[in-house]
Amino acid sequence: MKRSRKLLAVVSILLMSFALQAQDSIQNNDNGKKKEKVYNEKGELIKKGWNFGPLPVVGFNSDLGFQYGACVDIFNYGDGSRYPKFDYKMNLEASAYTKGSLNLRFYGDFYNLMPNSRLFVDAGYFTDKRFEFYGFNGFASPYYDDIYVLGQQTTDNGQQLIENFDPNFNSVFYRMDRKQFRFNSCLRNKFGFGEHFYYGVGLSYFNYNMGRINIHNEEYLYDEQITLFELYRESGLIRANEADGGNVTQLKLAFIYDSKNHDSDPTKGAYFEATVTAAPDFIDREGYNHMTFNAVWQHYIPIVKENLTFAYRLVTQNVIAGDIPYYAMFNSNMLFYKKMSTDAMGGANSVRGINRNRVIGAGYAWLNAELRWKVAGFQFINQNWNVALNPFFDAGMVTQSYRLEEQEKAWSEIEKQYDIIGNNNLIIDSYTKGIHTSAGCGLKLIMNKNFIISAEAAKALDARDGDNLKVYIGFNYLF
């Protein structure tokens, strides 16, 4: 296994070098004549025209496993006058994780199709055989990292629920199956009264297919284990008309302020987005019409020119009207989706270091704060490179509870259905409006300020959010 991983790493580096050479060839070749290289005042090689970057996808996520696949980045820098900003960017990716997830995604980011506008289109299909479900309302749901629960038929007492603890037993108690199709399109355009002010409109569609974990393994008795998802469903916390998933159509209206000096690797400026999302339930007609409000504030403060930057992000989302189905709560309804996953909160895309999907509620807020220090800069294969470190601190909490009163009564419903062997309430803990926190550090390899290879490690500061060091290897800054 170690030998195959080393070989995979070597192949990845060779493929990356080939892609960068091809990218430079496409840019500089004009009827067989090599173009003269042009540098800006910082000594960076200015990129022009189309740049193609076919690359292997090789990554790691502690929650998902090793990632493998392929992608292609397509940039158009126009005449180079806006470099390192681009005119168009498109990306196509097909990848999978060893713990059972599949990603098929296309997105396009277009800045100059219309004057002063930005069009973003995103479409993808994602499967997750081990999708985490830790219950509602953060710390209100207890977490046991070594529990497994078996359900057995008995002749005298009917259905029997046996709680047991074994750190060596591969439990699926906090796992379920999810398949998701996502389409998102949004258009940003300038207001007439300021350079950095924009309005945005968007249309999104999600199809969720939810259910019990569907992995069969006789050694670990997966088929005999009862999961938290099943307890929620049987107690009524998850309604019968939403248990298997459904369709969500979203109409979005946003106000945006954007003064960042760069999109992928900003070193100064700010970004604010306030989005109202209406989700009329005109497909399933189960009564889950709802409206959410989402706000994002990102600030980049230069400390030492472009070499040291303090960056922080605040995100909040609340249901402001209607009734939201449980499967739609996982989604963060921002206008622009920069990451593959739009799930919140917990994991690589929100509060790094805590268990993925640990904090679920009708409303939530989180903070990311980090120092971005460029420790070295160089040119290699006619590309501009930087190496950077980013120590960080993350925090998040539930701000609006979801079916909390029902959650407090749900265990008594379970006790009516099962003869329980064990003393733990698996659905509700003493309700605590606690803050989920974590800390860690990342290493970045940045090419042309647009392509960023990222490695981060983080750990939850409370064992109720997970007790293991989490490692994430992928692409781009978090924000």
PALOMI-376356 format. One line per 4 residues: number of its first residue (from 1); their letters; for each residue y, x, z of N, C-alpha, C. Coordinates in steps of 0.1 Angstrom, whole numbers. Layout:
N
NUM	a	Y X Z Y X Z Y X Z; ...
***
This chain:
479
1	mkrs	-12 8 0 0 0 0 13 9 0; 13 19 9 24 28 9 26 35 -4; 15 39 -10 16 46 -23 22 37 -34; 18 24 -34 23 15 -44 37 12 -42
5	rkll	42 12 -29 56 9 -27 64 21 -31; 59 33 -29 67 45 -34 68 45 -49; 57 42 -56 56 41 -70 66 30 -75; 67 19 -68 76 8 -72 90 13 -71
9	avvs	93 21 -60 107 26 -58 111 35 -69; 101 44 -73 104 54 -84 106 47 -97; 98 37 -100 99 29 -113 113 22 -113; 117 17 -101 129 10 -100 141 19 -104
13	illm	141 31 -98 152 41 -100 152 45 -115; 140 47 -121 140 51 -135 145 39 -144; 141 27 -141 146 16 -149 161 14 -147; 166 16 -135 180 15 -133 188 25 -141
17	sfal	183 38 -141 189 48 -149 189 45 -163; 178 39 -168 177 35 -182 187 24 -185; 188 15 -176 198 4 -178 212 9 -179; 215 18 -170 229 23 -170 232 31 -182
21	qaqd	222 39 -187 224 46 -199 226 37 -211; 218 26 -211 220 16 -222 233 9 -221; 238 6 -208 251 0 -207 262 9 -212; 261 22 -209 271 31 -214 271 32 -229
25	siqn	259 32 -235 257 33 -249 263 21 -256; 261 9 -251 266 -3 -257 281 -3 -256; 287 2 -245 301 2 -244 308 13 -254; 302 24 -255 308 35 -262 305 37 -277
29	ndng	295 29 -281 290 31 -295 298 21 -304; 304 26 -314 311 18 -324 309 24 -338; 299 18 -345 295 23 -358 291 38 -358; 285 41 -347 280 55 -345 290 65 -340
33	kkke	302 60 -337 313 69 -332 314 67 -318; 314 77 -310 316 76 -296 330 75 -292; 334 65 -284 348 62 -281 352 73 -270; 365 75 -270 371 84 -260 371 77 -247
37	kvyn	367 85 -237 367 79 -223 381 78 -218; 384 67 -211 397 65 -205 395 63 -190; 404 70 -182 403 70 -168 416 64 -162; 415 57 -151 427 51 -145 433 62 -135
41	ekge	444 58 -128 451 68 -119 442 72 -108; 431 65 -104 422 69 -94 411 78 -98; 411 81 -111 400 89 -117 388 81 -120; 388 68 -120 377 60 -123 376 57 -138
45	likk	364 58 -144 362 55 -158 364 40 -161; 373 37 -170 376 23 -173 365 17 -182; 359 6 -178 349 0 -186 356 -11 -195; 350 -12 -207 356 -22 -217 344 -29 -224
49	gwnf	348 -41 -229 338 -48 -237 326 -53 -229; 315 -55 -237 303 -60 -231 295 -49 -224; 289 -52 -212 281 -42 -205 268 -50 -201; 257 -45 -205 244 -52 -202 236 -43 -192
53	gplp	231 -49 -181 224 -42 -171 210 -48 -168; 200 -47 -176 187 -52 -172 181 -43 -160; 177 -50 -150 173 -43 -138 160 -49 -132; 152 -41 -125 142 -47 -117 148 -53 -104
57	vvgf	142 -63 -99 146 -69 -86 136 -64 -76; 141 -55 -67 132 -49 -57 140 -50 -44; 135 -58 -34 142 -60 -22 132 -63 -10; 138 -66 1 131 -69 13 139 -78 22
61	nsdl	133 -88 28 139 -97 37 129 -100 48; 132 -97 61 123 -98 72 117 -113 72; 125 -122 68 121 -136 69 112 -140 57; 113 -133 46 107 -137 34 96 -127 28
65	gfqy	97 -114 33 88 -104 28 94 -95 17; 86 -88 10 91 -79 -1 94 -88 -13; 104 -84 -20 109 -91 -32 106 -83 -45; 101 -89 -55 99 -82 -68 102 -92 -79
69	gacv	106 -86 -90 110 -94 -102 119 -87 -111; 127 -94 -119 136 -88 -128 148 -96 -130; 159 -90 -133 172 -97 -136 180 -89 -146; 190 -96 -152 199 -90 -161 213 -94 -158
73	difn	222 -84 -156 236 -87 -154 243 -84 -167; 252 -94 -171 260 -92 -184 274 -94 -180; 282 -83 -183 296 -83 -180 304 -82 -193; 316 -88 -193 326 -85 -204 339 -82 -197
77	ygdg	343 -69 -199 356 -64 -193 368 -66 -202; 366 -72 -214 377 -74 -224 382 -60 -228; 395 -58 -229 401 -46 -233 402 -35 -222; 397 -39 -210 397 -29 -199 410 -30 -191
81	sryp	420 -37 -195 433 -38 -188 431 -44 -174; 421 -52 -172 419 -58 -159 409 -51 -150; 403 -40 -155 392 -33 -148 397 -29 -134; 389 -30 -123 375 -34 -123 372 -49 -124
85	kfdy	382 -57 -126 379 -72 -127 374 -74 -141; 365 -84 -142 359 -87 -155 364 -101 -160; 361 -103 -173 364 -116 -179 353 -126 -177; 341 -121 -180 329 -130 -179 318 -122 -172
89	kmnl	310 -129 -164 298 -123 -158 287 -134 -159; 275 -130 -163 263 -139 -163 251 -131 -157; 243 -139 -151 231 -133 -144 219 -142 -146; 208 -136 -149 195 -143 -150 185 -136 -141
93	easa	178 -143 -132 169 -137 -123 156 -145 -122; 145 -138 -122 132 -144 -118 126 -134 -108; 123 -139 -96 118 -130 -86 110 -139 -76; 102 -131 -68 93 -138 -58 93 -129 -46
97	ytkg	89 -135 -35 87 -128 -22 72 -129 -18; 68 -119 -11 54 -118 -7 49 -129 3; 59 -135 10 55 -146 19 55 -159 13; 57 -160 0 55 -173 -7 67 -180 -13
101	slnl	78 -173 -15 90 -179 -21 91 -174 -35; 97 -183 -43 99 -181 -58 114 -185 -61; 121 -176 -69 134 -178 -73 136 -177 -88; 141 -188 -94 144 -188 -108 158 -193 -109
105	rfyg	167 -184 -114 182 -188 -113 190 -182 -124; 199 -190 -129 210 -185 -138 223 -189 -133; 233 -179 -134 247 -183 -131 256 -176 -140; 267 -183 -143 278 -177 -151 291 -178 -144
109	dfyn	299 -168 -144 312 -167 -138 322 -164 -149; 330 -173 -153 339 -172 -165 354 -173 -161; 362 -162 -163 376 -163 -159 385 -166 -170; 382 -164 -182 392 -165 -193 388 -175 -204
113	lmpn	379 -185 -201 376 -195 -210 388 -204 -213; 395 -207 -202 408 -214 -202 418 -206 -195; 431 -207 -198 442 -199 -191 442 -202 -176; 443 -192 -169 444 -193 -154 433 -200 -147
117	srlf	421 -200 -153 411 -208 -147 398 -199 -144; 389 -205 -137 376 -199 -134 366 -210 -134; 356 -208 -143 345 -217 -144 332 -211 -138; 325 -217 -129 313 -212 -123 302 -222 -126
121	vdag	291 -218 -131 279 -226 -134 267 -220 -128; 259 -227 -120 247 -222 -113 236 -232 -114; 224 -227 -118 212 -236 -119 200 -228 -114; 192 -234 -106 180 -227 -101 169 -236 -96
125	yftd	157 -230 -95 146 -237 -90 140 -227 -79; 138 -232 -67 133 -224 -56 122 -230 -49; 112 -223 -46 101 -228 -38 99 -219 -25; 95 -225 -14 93 -217 -2 82 -223 6
129	krfe	70 -216 6 58 -220 12 59 -219 27; 68 -211 32 70 -209 47 84 -211 51; 89 -222 47 103 -226 50 104 -228 65; 114 -221 72 115 -222 86 121 -236 91
133	fygf	115 -242 101 121 -254 107 120 -253 122; 132 -250 129 132 -248 143 137 -260 151; 140 -271 144 145 -283 150 160 -284 149; 165 -295 155 179 -298 154 187 -292 166
137	ngfa	200 -289 163 210 -286 173 209 -273 181; 204 -263 174 205 -249 179 197 -248 192; 203 -243 203 197 -241 215 191 -253 222; 195 -265 217 188 -277 222 174 -278 219
141	spyy	170 -271 209 155 -270 205 149 -257 210; 139 -258 219 133 -246 224 126 -238 214; 125 -225 216 118 -216 207 108 -207 214; 96 -208 210 85 -199 216 80 -191 205
145	ddiy	81 -177 206 78 -169 195 63 -166 194; 55 -171 204 40 -168 204 32 -181 206; 38 -193 203 30 -205 206 23 -209 193; 11 -215 195 5 -222 184 0 -235 190
149	vlgq	-1 -246 182 -4 -259 187 -15 -264 178; -26 -268 184 -38 -273 177 -39 -288 180; -42 -296 170 -45 -310 171 -60 -312 169; -67 -319 178 -82 -321 177 -85 -335 180
153	qttd	-95 -340 173 -100 -354 176 -110 -354 188; -108 -362 198 -117 -363 209 -122 -378 210; -134 -380 214 -139 -393 215 -134 -402 226; -129 -395 237 -124 -402 249 -109 -405 249
157	ngqq	-102 -395 245 -87 -396 246 -80 -397 233; -87 -399 222 -80 -400 209 -75 -387 205; -63 -386 199 -57 -374 194 -53 -365 206; -56 -352 205 -53 -343 216 -44 -332 210
161	lien	-34 -329 218 -25 -318 215 -26 -307 224; -30 -295 219 -33 -284 228 -23 -273 225; -15 -270 236 -5 -259 235 -12 -246 239; -10 -235 232 -15 -222 237 -6 -211 232
165	fdpn	-7 -200 238 2 -189 235 -7 -176 232; -4 -170 221 -11 -158 217 -3 -150 207; 3 -139 211 11 -131 202 4 -126 190; -9 -126 190 -17 -121 179 -21 -132 169
169	fnsv	-18 -144 173 -22 -155 165 -11 -159 154; -15 -160 142 -5 -163 131 -2 -178 131; 8 -182 138 12 -196 140 21 -201 128; 19 -213 125 28 -219 115 35 -231 121
173	fyrm	36 -231 134 43 -242 141 57 -245 137; 64 -234 134 78 -235 129 79 -234 114; 69 -238 107 70 -236 92 67 -250 85; 73 -251 73 70 -263 65 71 -258 50
177	drkq	69 -268 41 70 -265 27 82 -271 21; 90 -263 13 101 -269 6 102 -264 -8; 105 -273 -17 108 -270 -31 122 -276 -34; 130 -268 -41 144 -273 -44 148 -269 -58
181	frfn	154 -279 -65 161 -277 -77 176 -279 -74; 184 -270 -79 199 -270 -77 206 -268 -90; 216 -276 -92 226 -274 -102 240 -275 -96; 249 -266 -99 262 -266 -94 272 -261 -105
185	sclr	282 -269 -107 293 -264 -116 306 -267 -109; 316 -258 -111 329 -260 -105 339 -253 -113; 351 -259 -113 362 -254 -121 374 -251 -112; 380 -240 -112 391 -236 -105 403 -234 -114
189	nkfg	415 -240 -111 426 -238 -119 439 -236 -110; 449 -231 -116 461 -227 -108 470 -240 -105; 475 -240 -93 486 -249 -91 498 -244 -97; 508 -252 -99 520 -247 -106 530 -241 -97
193	fgeh	528 -240 -84 538 -236 -75 535 -222 -67; 526 -215 -72 523 -202 -66 512 -194 -73; 514 -181 -72 505 -172 -79 490 -173 -74; 489 -175 -61 475 -174 -55 469 -187 -51
197	fyyg	476 -198 -55 471 -211 -51 464 -219 -63; 453 -225 -59 444 -231 -69 439 -245 -64; 435 -253 -73 427 -265 -69 413 -263 -76; 403 -270 -70 390 -269 -76 383 -282 -76
201	vgls	375 -285 -86 367 -297 -87 353 -292 -90; 343 -300 -85 329 -296 -87 319 -307 -88; 308 -305 -94 297 -315 -95 284 -307 -92; 277 -312 -82 264 -305 -78 253 -316 -77
205	yfny	241 -311 -79 229 -320 -78 218 -312 -72; 211 -318 -62 200 -311 -55 188 -321 -55; 177 -316 -57 164 -323 -55 156 -316 -45; 152 -322 -34 144 -316 -24 131 -322 -23
209	nmgr	120 -314 -23 107 -318 -20 102 -312 -8; 101 -320 3 98 -314 17 84 -319 21; 78 -311 30 65 -316 35 59 -306 44; 47 -309 49 39 -300 58 36 -287 51
213	inih	35 -276 58 31 -264 52 18 -265 45; 17 -260 33 5 -262 24 -2 -249 21; -5 -242 31 -12 -229 30 -25 -230 37; -36 -226 31 -49 -228 36 -55 -214 39
217	neey	-59 -212 52 -65 -199 56 -74 -202 67; -87 -201 65 -97 -204 75 -96 -194 87; -92 -182 85 -91 -172 96 -81 -176 106; -69 -182 102 -59 -185 111 -58 -200 114
221	lyde	-67 -208 109 -68 -222 113 -55 -230 109; -49 -227 98 -36 -233 94 -38 -249 93; -49 -253 88 -51 -267 86 -52 -275 99; -56 -268 109 -58 -275 122 -46 -275 131
225	qitl	-36 -267 127 -24 -266 135 -14 -278 133; -9 -283 143 2 -293 142 15 -285 142; 25 -289 133 38 -282 132 49 -290 138; 60 -284 140 72 -290 146 77 -301 137
229	fely	76 -299 124 80 -309 114 72 -321 116; 59 -320 118 51 -332 120 54 -340 133; 57 -332 143 61 -338 156 75 -346 154; 84 -340 147 97 -347 144 94 -360 136
233	resg	85 -359 126 83 -370 118 76 -381 126; 66 -378 134 58 -388 141 66 -394 152; 76 -387 158 84 -392 168 96 -401 163; 98 -400 150 109 -408 144 122 -400 143
237	lira	122 -388 148 134 -380 146 137 -377 131; 127 -375 124 128 -375 109 123 -388 104; 131 -396 97 128 -409 93 117 -409 81; 110 -420 80 100 -421 70 106 -420 56
241	nead	118 -425 54 124 -426 41 131 -413 37; 130 -402 45 136 -389 42 126 -378 44; 115 -381 50 105 -370 54 101 -362 42; 99 -368 30 94 -361 19 105 -355 10
245	ggnv	118 -356 14 129 -351 6 136 -362 -1; 144 -358 -11 151 -368 -19 161 -361 -28; 171 -369 -33 181 -364 -42 195 -365 -36; 203 -355 -39 217 -354 -34 226 -351 -45
249	tqlk	235 -360 -48 245 -357 -58 259 -355 -51; 266 -345 -55 278 -342 -48 290 -341 -58; 301 -347 -53 314 -346 -60 324 -338 -51; 330 -328 -56 337 -319 -47 352 -318 -52
253	lafi	361 -317 -42 375 -315 -44 379 -304 -34; 386 -293 -39 389 -282 -31 403 -277 -33; 409 -272 -22 421 -264 -22 418 -250 -19; 424 -241 -27 420 -226 -26 432 -218 -26
257	ydsk	432 -208 -18 441 -197 -18 434 -184 -19; 437 -176 -29 430 -163 -32 439 -152 -36; 440 -143 -27 449 -131 -29 440 -118 -28; 427 -119 -29 419 -107 -29 422 -98 -40
261	nhds	421 -85 -38 424 -76 -49 411 -74 -58; 400 -78 -53 388 -77 -61 378 -87 -56; 369 -92 -65 360 -102 -62 348 -97 -54; 341 -86 -59 329 -82 -53 331 -72 -42
265	dptk	341 -63 -43 344 -53 -33 358 -53 -29; 363 -64 -23 377 -64 -19 381 -55 -7; 393 -50 -8 398 -41 3 411 -46 9; 417 -56 3 428 -62 9 430 -76 3
269	gayf	438 -85 11 440 -98 6 432 -108 15; 432 -121 10 426 -131 18 421 -142 8; 411 -150 13 406 -161 6 404 -173 15; 409 -184 11 408 -197 19 403 -208 9
273	eatv	393 -215 14 388 -226 6 385 -238 15; 391 -250 12 389 -262 20 383 -272 10; 371 -277 12 364 -285 3 359 -298 9; 362 -309 3 357 -322 7 346 -326 -3
277	taap	334 -329 2 323 -332 -6 318 -346 -4; 318 -355 -14 313 -368 -13 299 -369 -19; 290 -375 -12 276 -375 -17 271 -390 -17; 274 -397 -28 270 -411 -28 255 -412 -31
281	dfid	248 -420 -24 233 -421 -26 229 -432 -36; 233 -429 -49 231 -439 -59 217 -436 -67; 210 -426 -63 197 -423 -70 186 -429 -61; 184 -424 -48 174 -429 -40 177 -443 -34
285	regy	189 -446 -31 193 -458 -25 187 -461 -12; 187 -450 -3 181 -452 10 192 -453 21; 205 -454 17 216 -455 26 221 -442 31; 218 -431 25 223 -418 30 236 -414 22
289	nhmt	245 -423 22 258 -419 17 266 -411 27; 272 -400 24 279 -392 34 290 -384 27; 298 -378 36 309 -370 32 311 -358 42; 312 -346 37 314 -335 45 327 -328 42
293	fnav	332 -320 52 343 -311 51 339 -297 54; 342 -288 45 338 -274 46 350 -265 44; 352 -256 53 364 -247 52 359 -232 54; 364 -223 46 361 -209 46 374 -201 46
297	wqhy	375 -191 56 386 -182 56 380 -168 56; 384 -160 46 380 -146 45 393 -137 45; 393 -126 53 404 -118 54 400 -103 53; 407 -96 45 404 -82 43 416 -73 46
301	ipiv	415 -65 57 427 -58 62 424 -43 60; 432 -37 51 431 -22 49 436 -14 61; 427 -5 66 431 4 77 434 18 72; 426 23 63 429 36 56 428 34 41
305	kenl	439 30 35 439 27 21 427 18 17; 419 23 7 407 15 3 395 21 8; 396 31 17 384 37 23 379 31 36; 387 24 43 383 17 55 390 4 56
309	tfay	382 -7 57 387 -20 57 380 -28 68; 388 -36 75 382 -46 84 382 -59 77; 370 -65 77 368 -78 70 362 -88 79; 366 -100 79 360 -111 87 360 -124 79
313	rlvt	351 -132 83 350 -145 76 347 -156 87; 354 -167 86 351 -179 94 347 -191 85; 336 -197 89 331 -208 81 328 -220 90; 332 -232 86 329 -244 94 326 -255 84
317	qnvi	317 -264 89 313 -276 81 310 -287 90; 315 -299 87 312 -311 95 310 -323 86; 301 -332 91 300 -345 85 311 -354 90; 320 -359 80 331 -367 84 330 -382 82
321	agdi	319 -385 75 316 -400 72 302 -401 68; 296 -413 71 283 -417 66 271 -410 74; 260 -411 68 247 -407 74 241 -397 65; 239 -384 69 233 -374 61 218 -372 64
325	pyya	210 -371 54 195 -369 56 193 -355 61; 182 -353 69 180 -340 75 179 -329 65; 173 -331 53 171 -320 44 184 -315 38; 195 -324 38 208 -320 32 216 -312 42
329	mfns	212 -312 55 219 -305 65 218 -290 64; 207 -285 57 205 -271 56 216 -264 47; 222 -273 38 231 -267 28 245 -265 32; 251 -254 29 265 -251 31 273 -255 18
333	nmlf	282 -265 19 288 -271 8 301 -264 3; 300 -251 1 311 -244 -5 313 -247 -20; 324 -245 -25 326 -247 -39 319 -237 -48; 320 -224 -45 314 -214 -52 302 -208 -45
337	ykkm	290 -207 -51 278 -202 -45 276 -187 -50; 280 -178 -41 279 -164 -45 265 -158 -43; 258 -165 -33 244 -160 -30 234 -168 -36; 222 -163 -36 210 -170 -42 207 -183 -33
341	stda	207 -181 -20 205 -192 -11 218 -198 -5; 218 -211 -4 230 -218 1 227 -224 15; 216 -219 21 212 -225 34 220 -219 46; 222 -227 56 229 -223 68 223 -230 79
345	mgga	221 -224 91 227 -212 95 216 -203 102; 217 -191 99 207 -181 104 201 -174 92; 200 -160 93 194 -153 83 204 -145 75; 200 -140 63 207 -130 56 220 -134 51
349	nsvr	222 -148 49 235 -153 43 245 -158 52; 242 -158 65 252 -164 75 252 -156 87; 244 -159 97 244 -151 110 232 -142 109; 234 -130 105 223 -120 102 217 -116 115
353	ginr	204 -115 115 196 -111 127 190 -122 135; 195 -135 134 188 -146 141 179 -152 131; 169 -160 136 159 -166 127 166 -175 117; 160 -174 105 165 -183 94 164 -198 97
357	nrvi	175 -205 95 176 -219 98 175 -223 113; 178 -213 121 177 -215 136 187 -226 140; 199 -226 134 210 -234 139 213 -245 129; 208 -257 131 210 -269 122 217 -280 130
361	gagy	228 -285 125 234 -296 131 243 -304 121; 249 -315 125 258 -322 116 270 -314 113; 274 -306 123 285 -297 121 282 -283 128; 288 -273 122 285 -259 127 297 -250 123
365	awln	298 -239 129 308 -229 126 302 -215 128; 306 -205 120 301 -192 122 312 -182 119; 310 -170 124 319 -158 122 311 -146 118; 316 -139 108 312 -126 104 323 -116 105
369	aelr	321 -105 112 332 -95 113 325 -81 111; 332 -73 102 326 -60 99 336 -50 95; 333 -37 97 341 -26 92 334 -21 79; 342 -19 69 336 -14 56 342 0 53
373	wkva	334 10 55 339 24 54 332 31 42; 340 34 32 335 42 21 335 57 25; 323 62 26 321 75 31 320 86 20; 318 81 8 317 91 -4 319 83 -17
377	gfqf	325 90 -26 327 85 -40 324 96 -50; 317 92 -62 314 101 -72 311 94 -85; 309 102 -96 306 96 -109 292 101 -112; 284 92 -118 270 95 -121 266 86 -133
381	inqn	261 92 -143 257 85 -156 269 77 -161; 280 83 -161 293 77 -166 296 64 -159; 292 63 -146 296 51 -138 303 56 -126; 311 47 -120 318 50 -108 311 45 -96
385	wnva	308 54 -86 299 51 -75 307 53 -62; 303 45 -52 307 47 -38 296 44 -29; 295 52 -18 286 49 -7 294 44 5; 289 33 11 297 27 22 288 23 33
389	lnpf	294 23 45 287 17 57 295 5 62; 287 -5 68 294 -17 73 288 -22 86; 291 -16 98 287 -21 110 293 -35 112; 285 -45 118 290 -59 119 286 -66 131
393	fdag	293 -77 134 290 -86 145 291 -100 139; 280 -108 142 280 -122 137 278 -132 149; 284 -144 147 282 -154 158 283 -168 151; 276 -178 157 276 -191 152 272 -201 163
397	mvtq	276 -214 160 272 -225 170 273 -238 163; 266 -248 170 267 -262 165 280 -268 171; 287 -274 162 300 -281 166 299 -296 166; 289 -301 159 287 -316 158 272 -318 159
401	syrl	267 -325 169 252 -327 171 247 -337 161; 234 -336 159 227 -345 149 215 -351 156; 216 -365 158 205 -373 164 201 -367 178; 211 -362 186 208 -356 198 201 -366 208
405	eeqe	207 -378 209 201 -388 218 187 -391 215; 184 -392 202 170 -394 198 161 -382 201; 167 -370 200 159 -358 203 155 -357 217; 164 -362 226 161 -362 240 150 -371 244
409	kaws	148 -382 236 137 -392 239 125 -389 231; 125 -380 222 114 -379 212 101 -374 219; 102 -366 229 89 -360 235 81 -371 242; 88 -381 247 81 -392 253 73 -400 243
413	eiek	79 -401 231 71 -408 220 59 -400 216; 60 -386 216 48 -378 213 38 -380 224; 42 -381 237 33 -382 248 25 -395 247; 31 -405 241 24 -418 239 13 -417 228
417	qydi	14 -407 219 5 -406 208 -6 -396 211; -4 -386 220 -13 -375 222 -17 -374 237; -29 -369 239 -33 -364 252 -29 -349 252; -18 -345 259 -12 -332 258 -18 -323 268
421	ignn	-23 -311 264 -27 -301 272 -17 -289 272; -8 -289 282 3 -279 282 15 -286 289; 24 -277 294 35 -282 301 49 -281 294; 49 -277 282 61 -274 275 66 -286 267
425	nlii	79 -289 268 85 -299 259 89 -291 247; 82 -294 236 84 -287 223 95 -291 215; 102 -302 219 113 -308 210 127 -306 216; 128 -307 230 141 -307 235 142 -297 247
429	dsyt	152 -289 248 155 -280 259 167 -286 266; 170 -280 278 183 -284 284 194 -281 275; 202 -292 271 212 -290 260 222 -280 264; 224 -270 256 233 -259 259 242 -257 246
433	kgih	255 -258 247 263 -255 236 266 -240 235; 255 -233 234 257 -218 234 261 -213 221; 265 -200 221 269 -193 209 257 -184 205; 253 -184 193 242 -176 188 249 -163 182
437	tsag	245 -152 187 252 -139 183 242 -129 179; 247 -119 171 238 -108 166 248 -97 162; 241 -85 160 249 -73 156 240 -64 148; 246 -56 139 238 -47 131 247 -38 123
441	cglk	241 -32 113 248 -22 104 242 -23 90; 250 -20 80 245 -20 66 249 -7 59; 242 -5 48 245 7 39 246 1 25; 257 5 18 260 0 5 261 11 -6
445	limn	255 8 -18 257 17 -29 264 9 -40; 277 12 -43 285 4 -51 288 10 -65; 285 3 -75 287 8 -89 298 0 -96; 309 7 -100 320 0 -107 326 -12 -100
449	knfi	325 -12 -87 330 -22 -78 325 -36 -81; 315 -37 -90 309 -50 -93 294 -51 -90; 287 -40 -90 273 -41 -87 270 -33 -75; 265 -40 -65 263 -34 -51 249 -36 -46
453	isae	243 -25 -43 229 -25 -37 232 -24 -22; 225 -33 -15 228 -35 0 215 -34 8; 216 -27 19 206 -27 29 212 -29 43; 207 -39 50 213 -42 63 202 -44 74
457	aaka	205 -41 86 196 -43 97 204 -50 108; 198 -60 114 205 -68 125 195 -73 135; 200 -76 147 192 -81 158 199 -92 165; 192 -103 168 198 -113 177 200 -108 191
461	ldar	211 -112 197 214 -108 211 209 -117 221; 202 -128 217 195 -137 226 181 -139 221; 171 -137 229 157 -138 225 153 -152 220; 161 -163 223 158 -176 218 161 -177 204
465	dgdn	168 -167 198 171 -167 183 161 -158 176; 151 -152 183 142 -143 177 144 -129 183; 133 -122 185 133 -110 193 130 -97 184; 130 -99 171 126 -88 162 139 -83 154
469	lkvy	139 -70 151 149 -65 142 147 -70 128; 158 -76 123 157 -81 109 163 -71 99; 156 -70 88 161 -60 77 162 -68 64; 173 -66 58 176 -73 45 180 -63 34
473	igfn	173 -62 23 176 -53 12 178 -62 0; 190 -61 -6 193 -69 -18 205 -64 -25; 214 -74 -28 226 -71 -36 238 -77 -29; 249 -69 -30 263 -74 -27 266 -75 -12
477	ylf	279 -75 -9 284 -78 4 281 -92 7; 280 -95 20 278 -109 24 289 -118 20; 302 -113 20 313 -120 16 324 -111 10
***
